[in-house]
Amino acid sequence: MTQPVPDAPATAVRPPGPSGGRLPTAGPHAGPPPAAGPHAAGRHAAGALDRTAAPPLPGLDVTLLDAWLRHAHPHLATDEPLRATLFAGGRSNLTYRVDGARVPLVLRRPPLGHVQETAHDMAREHRVIHALGGTRVPVPATVDLVDDTDGSAGTGTPFFVMERVEGEAISDPAQNAAYSPAELRAVSLELAELLAELHTLDPGSVGLADLGRPDGYLGRQLHRWGRQYDGSRSRDLPALDALQERLREHVPGTVRTGLVHGDYRLDNALVSRTGGVHVAAVLDWEMATLGDAAVDLGMLGLYWDIRRIAPPDGLTASAVDPAAGYPDFAELADAYAARLGSSVPELSWYRAFAAYKLAVILEGVHFRYRAGETVGEGFDAIGAMVLPLAGEGLARLDGAS
C-alpha cells in the first residue's frame, strides 16, 4: 500500500462550494487536515455500544468509525459517540471533521466515484505528512492509515486519520478584514519561506527518497497533461495548442531537485492566531513527489496573480489582493530565495506551465459539463477561463513580468 508513485497525476476537480467556491484544485483544502504518528492499519470487531445512530454521511458510516476507533485506538475514545461533518468541497479526496474523540480529528478518503488509482492514494499522502512531522514544514499529526476495503471501519476504501490543526484557510477576500495588512504580509512571506524549507529538505533524511523519479520529471509532466488535454478536446483552442507546443520545445534544465508539493498556494495552508498570526499547517499533499522544485514556485505565482488573469467570480475567487496588504509575488520569490540561500531560477517557463496545467484541468471540466456529466452550478462559466489562462502562459514565455 505504500508503493512509491512516479509523479503526481492529473486529478479530479471539485465543483463550486456553497459560498461560490474556489478554483478547481488537485485536492480539497477547506478546513483542518492531515498528520504524523503511528500508522497501524488495524481491523476491528463491531462495537456493542448502544447509541443513537448518527445522521448518514456520504462515504462515511460514523457508527462503524466509532467502533473502529474504540478498538484500534482506545486511548482516543471518550464516553460520547463520534460526530462527523463533511467539509465543503467536492470531487477530489473527501475530508471529514470528526469530533467526540479525546483530540479533534480529520479523516481523509478518496472520492466516491471512479478515479485514477494514483490520483487519490491515501498511503502516499499519509506517508508524506507522516515523514514531514519532525521537520520545519508544519503538518498535522497522523493517527492511522487504514485499509478499509471490507467496509468495517465505515468507508469501504483506504483512508487515514490525523489530528486537526485549528486555523483557517484564507480563500475569500472577505476573510482579509480579520487581519491587518502587516499580518497578511507576514503570513504571505512565511508561506514562501516554508516552501523553501520544503525544497531544502533531503528526501532521504525523512524516508522519502523513493517517492518519485526526478530524472525526466518535466517531460513526463508535459506528457501526462498533454494526454489529459487530448482526452478532453471538444473545440478548437489554438492558443492552448500553441502554449503546449512551446512548452515542449523549451523544457528547462532542472536547477534544484527536491520534494514538490504540487499545489502550493495560500488556501492550501491553515493560518492560526495562536501565538501570533502564522501558518499552522500546510495541507493537501496528495500530489507530492520528487521533481523540479521550481514547479511549486510557478504554481504559487499563478494563484497569487489569478485575480488579474481571470474574472474575479466565484470560480476564480482569491483572497490575494495587494490593497489588503499582500505583497507582490516578486517579494515572495525574494523571501523564498533568502531562506533557500541561493537565487531563484528564471521562472517564465514554470509560470507558463502552471497556467497550461490549470487550463487543461478546466478544459476537462468544460468537456464533462458539455457532456452533461457535472452536477451543480457554475460549471457553465469554466470554459471561458481556458483561453485567458492560455494567454497568460504565452505571455510568460514572451517575457511578461
RARAVEN-V496876 format. One record per residue. N is the residue number from 0. D_CENTER is the distance of its C-alpha to the mean C-alpha in whole Angstrom. Layout:
BEGIN
n & d_center
N & D_CENTER
N & D_CENTER
END
This chain:
BEGIN
n & d_center
0 & 21
1 & 19
2 & 20
3 & 18
4 & 17
5 & 18
6 & 15
7 & 11
8 & 12
9 & 12
10 & 11
11 & 12
12 & 11
13 & 11
14 & 15
15 & 16
16 & 16
17 & 19
18 & 19
19 & 19
20 & 15
21 & 12
22 & 11
23 & 10
24 & 7
25 & 5
26 & 4
27 & 6
28 & 6
29 & 10
30 & 12
31 & 13
32 & 11
33 & 11
34 & 14
35 & 17
36 & 21
37 & 23
38 & 22
39 & 25
40 & 24
41 & 27
42 & 29
43 & 31
44 & 34
45 & 34
46 & 34
47 & 38
48 & 37
49 & 38
50 & 36
51 & 35
52 & 32
53 & 29
54 & 28
55 & 26
56 & 23
57 & 21
58 & 20
59 & 21
60 & 25
61 & 25
62 & 29
63 & 28
64 & 25
65 & 27
66 & 30
67 & 27
68 & 26
69 & 30
70 & 31
71 & 28
72 & 28
73 & 31
74 & 30
75 & 27
76 & 29
77 & 32
78 & 34
79 & 32
80 & 30
81 & 26
82 & 25
83 & 21
84 & 19
85 & 17
86 & 14
87 & 14
88 & 12
89 & 13
90 & 12
91 & 9
92 & 9
93 & 12
94 & 12
95 & 15
96 & 17
97 & 20
98 & 23
99 & 26
100 & 26
101 & 27
102 & 24
103 & 21
104 & 18
105 & 15
106 & 15
107 & 12
108 & 14
109 & 13
110 & 14
111 & 18
112 & 19
113 & 19
114 & 16
115 & 16
116 & 17
117 & 14
118 & 11
119 & 11
120 & 13
121 & 13
122 & 15
123 & 13
124 & 10
125 & 13
126 & 15
127 & 13
128 & 12
129 & 16
130 & 17
131 & 16
132 & 17
133 & 20
134 & 19
135 & 19
136 & 15
137 & 15
138 & 13
139 & 14
140 & 17
141 & 17
142 & 20
143 & 20
144 & 19
145 & 21
146 & 22
147 & 23
148 & 24
149 & 27
150 & 26
151 & 28
152 & 25
153 & 24
154 & 21
155 & 23
156 & 20
157 & 18
158 & 16
159 & 16
160 & 17
161 & 16
162 & 18
163 & 16
164 & 16
165 & 18
166 & 16
167 & 15
168 & 12
169 & 14
170 & 13
171 & 17
172 & 20
173 & 22
174 & 20
175 & 21
176 & 25
177 & 24
178 & 24
179 & 26
180 & 26
181 & 26
182 & 23
183 & 21
184 & 22
185 & 22
186 & 18
187 & 17
188 & 19
189 & 18
190 & 14
191 & 16
192 & 18
193 & 15
194 & 14
195 & 17
196 & 18
197 & 15
198 & 17
199 & 20
200 & 19
201 & 22
202 & 20
203 & 23
204 & 23
205 & 21
206 & 21
207 & 19
208 & 21
209 & 21
210 & 17
211 & 17
212 & 20
213 & 20
214 & 23
215 & 23
216 & 19
217 & 19
218 & 22
219 & 20
220 & 17
221 & 20
222 & 21
223 & 18
224 & 17
225 & 21
226 & 21
227 & 19
228 & 21
229 & 24
230 & 23
231 & 22
232 & 25
233 & 28
234 & 29
235 & 30
236 & 27
237 & 29
238 & 27
239 & 24
240 & 27
241 & 28
242 & 25
243 & 24
244 & 27
245 & 27
246 & 24
247 & 25
248 & 29
249 & 27
250 & 25
251 & 25
252 & 26
253 & 23
254 & 24
255 & 22
256 & 20
257 & 18
258 & 14
259 & 12
260 & 8
261 & 7
262 & 5
263 & 7
264 & 8
265 & 10
266 & 9
267 & 6
268 & 9
269 & 12
270 & 15
271 & 19
272 & 22
273 & 24
274 & 26
275 & 25
276 & 22
277 & 19
278 & 15
279 & 16
280 & 12
281 & 9
282 & 6
283 & 3
284 & 6
285 & 6
286 & 7
287 & 9
288 & 13
289 & 16
290 & 17
291 & 18
292 & 16
293 & 17
294 & 14
295 & 12
296 & 14
297 & 15
298 & 12
299 & 12
300 & 15
301 & 15
302 & 13
303 & 15
304 & 18
305 & 17
306 & 19
307 & 22
308 & 21
309 & 21
310 & 22
311 & 21
312 & 21
313 & 19
314 & 16
315 & 16
316 & 16
317 & 15
318 & 17
319 & 17
320 & 21
321 & 24
322 & 26
323 & 24
324 & 24
325 & 21
326 & 22
327 & 22
328 & 20
329 & 23
330 & 23
331 & 20
332 & 20
333 & 24
334 & 22
335 & 20
336 & 23
337 & 25
338 & 23
339 & 23
340 & 26
341 & 27
342 & 26
343 & 23
344 & 24
345 & 25
346 & 21
347 & 23
348 & 22
349 & 18
350 & 18
351 & 20
352 & 17
353 & 14
354 & 16
355 & 18
356 & 14
357 & 13
358 & 17
359 & 17
360 & 14
361 & 16
362 & 19
363 & 18
364 & 18
365 & 21
366 & 23
367 & 22
368 & 23
369 & 26
370 & 27
371 & 26
372 & 23
373 & 21
374 & 22
375 & 21
376 & 22
377 & 21
378 & 21
379 & 24
380 & 23
381 & 20
382 & 22
383 & 24
384 & 20
385 & 21
386 & 24
387 & 23
388 & 20
389 & 22
390 & 25
391 & 22
392 & 22
393 & 25
394 & 26
395 & 24
396 & 26
397 & 29
398 & 29
399 & 27
400 & 26
END
